[in-house]
Amino acid sequence: MVATRVLRFEHYADDISELFSELNLRTDDFPVLNQVPANDFEQVYTPELVEKIGVLAERDIEYFGYQFSTEIAP
């Protein structure tokens, strides 16, 4: 199986609506749950978790151009 499209969480509602439209599927409103302001992960993640995610997801962070600094104040 080969992926032909990448849906990004930060654009999920728009991306999934576009995909459903292309596939002639019914679209509904997609609720936004558990949302934190963009780039506000410091309020949710501990410095240790940021470090681990930065290592594990390094390729994705670089590929998608995310800014995921591990330099956050405790």
Contacts in CASP RR format, 6 or more apart in sequence:
PFRMAT RR
TARGET T0000
AUTHOR 0000-0000-0000
METHOD contacts of the structure
MODEL  1
MVATRVLRFEHYADDISELFSELNLRTDDFPVLNQVPANDFEQVYTPELV
EKIGVLAERDIEYFGYQFSTEIAP
5 19 0 8 1.000
7 15 0 8 1.000
7 16 0 8 1.000
7 19 0 8 1.000
8 15 0 8 1.000
8 64 0 8 1.000
10 38 0 8 1.000
12 30 0 8 1.000
13 30 0 8 1.000
13 32 0 8 1.000
16 27 0 8 1.000
16 30 0 8 1.000
17 27 0 8 1.000
17 30 0 8 1.000
20 26 0 8 1.000
20 27 0 8 1.000
21 27 0 8 1.000
36 43 0 8 1.000
36 44 0 8 1.000
39 67 0 8 1.000
41 50 0 8 1.000
41 68 0 8 1.000
42 50 0 8 1.000
42 72 0 8 1.000
42 73 0 8 1.000
45 53 0 8 1.000
47 70 0 8 1.000
47 72 0 8 1.000
47 74 0 8 1.000
50 68 0 8 1.000
50 69 0 8 1.000
50 70 0 8 1.000
50 72 0 8 1.000
51 70 0 8 1.000
53 68 0 8 1.000
54 61 0 8 1.000
54 68 0 8 1.000
54 70 0 8 1.000
57 68 0 8 1.000
60 66 0 8 1.000
61 68 0 8 1.000
END
